[in-house]
Amino acid sequence: MSKWERPEISDLILQYEPDTGHRIPVLQQDALEQCRSSYARSVIRSIPLQDGHLCPEAVDQLLVTAHGELQRLWEEFFHGPRVAKVLTALVGSLRGIGVERSLRVVDIGCGSGYLLRWLSAHGVLEGDVSWVGVDFNRALIEQARALAETEQLSVTFKVANAFKLEEPVDIFVSSGVMHHFRGAALERFFEAQAACEPLAFAHFDPQSSWATPLGSFLFHFSRMRTPLARYDGWLSAARAHSGVVLEQAARSGCAELSLLRYHPPISWFPLARTLTGIIGVKASAAELFYLQLDEPLRKVER
Amino acid sequence: MIHLYLLATLLTGFIGFRDAAGRNTKIRKRRYYVECLLRALGLGQAVLCVLMFLAIICRIDLDVIQLIAERSLPIYLSYTGLVLCTFIPYAIPNWEIKSVVTVLVFGPLTLLQPVVIIAGAGYSIYPYWDRVLEVFFVLLGTLFCLCFEYILDKLQWSYRAASLSKAEE
């Protein structure tokens, strides 16, 4: 087991019934027992209790604050323009093979909805797609809704399981979500996604390399204020999946789509990449997409 | 001494930006950043004025302060130069280069800042230990630089500005 194979604080203090999305009360003792880091334990201990359980309102408040801080990572890594470019090429390639209807783009685990709010605020694919952000956490979704309303952005946010939405989904996206799914759960993630029969997907996560834990430490400990944002931000990058793991999981879970690695690592200079992605697109549109996106891409062989 | 004043002003500007970052979750927030930056610069100027006032009423020997300031300049200017130089690769219009500069350069330089401030102050006052009042005055200035971010954080100006900008629109 990798030494980074440990849960993030948010994984411990926040638990949901995967099928229903109902929140499960978390005993402080249970969270502490699963925690290997004294730093993380001190964060958990600082959360107020209700009958030995972590107070849900306090947990939500902590998460909203931490997500606000972690938004800096996506801002400073230019994630909005990056995804805009990928989605524009994806939609362009789908239009190229005759898909004419308005497309529904769903952001899985959207948190406070930074990505979709950014895309909407910058008029990316305006009128061509509808943006839907989905997360299990009600407090984060309420925050996302309030922010979208404040800036008059046309994004819909839902408390739901992204793979059990009533409406069909054309494109799935996610940012910093994949590393939360470990082992077989990652394959099940791609299988559940495939069951929704999307036309394409684009999932982004921190680039994994020997230098990632150090880089992530420097970034989060110099910028974040709340201990939760520091620890989870650092660990999420440190335990990011390697390219091999991502490709294997995507291959086994998504037989219908052609797969591409976005920004594959440079073996002799791993520091040169901060984020990576795995992209799937309908086989007939894959070549068009490949030609449209002038970014480093590698086709994933089956 | 004017150099040190300018460096302290630059520092308060940078810290003002840092204090504002990560609090406002809106997408469009240029105005918020400008306001936070101006507030931090204003507070910095006010504190620098108080320091100057203290220097005058305590009859501090400004010639000694000048000598201490000159001695600290190479250290502070090198660090500031390094920080400003990193904006050159950052100006390259490539997201990956910008991201890498953010992680590998801005992060470590931020963490290094208090060390540089303390090292600069320690090195510059070392030959003047016998000038208690002047050394105390320099240490007061150093403490201000070290605590400026903490002070801004405690004042919660940017936190309130972030909440206000949400409520206003």
Chai-1 contact restraints between the chains, C-beta under 6 A:
chainA,res_idxA,chainB,res_idxB,connection_type,confidence,min_distance_angstrom,max_distance_angstrom,comment,restraint_id
A,G68,B,T25,contact,1.0,0.0,6.0,A-B,restraint_1
A,E69,B,G22,contact,1.0,0.0,6.0,A-B,restraint_2
A,Q71,B,T25,contact,1.0,0.0,6.0,A-B,restraint_3
A,R72,B,A21,contact,1.0,0.0,6.0,A-B,restraint_4
A,R72,B,G22,contact,1.0,0.0,6.0,A-B,restraint_5
A,E76,B,T102,contact,1.0,0.0,6.0,A-B,restraint_6
A,F77,B,S99,contact,1.0,0.0,6.0,A-B,restraint_7
A,F78,B,W95,contact,1.0,0.0,6.0,A-B,restraint_8
A,R82,B,W95,contact,1.0,0.0,6.0,A-B,restraint_9
A,S112,B,T25,contact,1.0,0.0,6.0,A-B,restraint_10
A,R117,B,I27,contact,1.0,0.0,6.0,A-B,restraint_11
A,W118,B,I27,contact,1.0,0.0,6.0,A-B,restraint_12
A,A121,B,I27,contact,1.0,0.0,6.0,A-B,restraint_13
A,L147,B,T25,contact,1.0,0.0,6.0,A-B,restraint_14
A,T150,B,K166,contact,1.0,0.0,6.0,A-B,restraint_15
A,T150,B,E169,contact,1.0,0.0,6.0,A-B,restraint_16
A,E151,B,I27,contact,1.0,0.0,6.0,A-B,restraint_17
A,G215,B,V103,contact,1.0,0.0,6.0,A-B,restraint_18
A,L218,B,G107,contact,1.0,0.0,6.0,A-B,restraint_19
A,L218,B,P108,contact,1.0,0.0,6.0,A-B,restraint_20
A,F219,B,V103,contact,1.0,0.0,6.0,A-B,restraint_21
A,F219,B,G107,contact,1.0,0.0,6.0,A-B,restraint_22
A,S222,B,G107,contact,1.0,0.0,6.0,A-B,restraint_23
A,S222,B,T110,contact,1.0,0.0,6.0,A-B,restraint_24
A,S222,B,L111,contact,1.0,0.0,6.0,A-B,restraint_25
A,T274,B,S99,contact,1.0,0.0,6.0,A-B,restraint_26
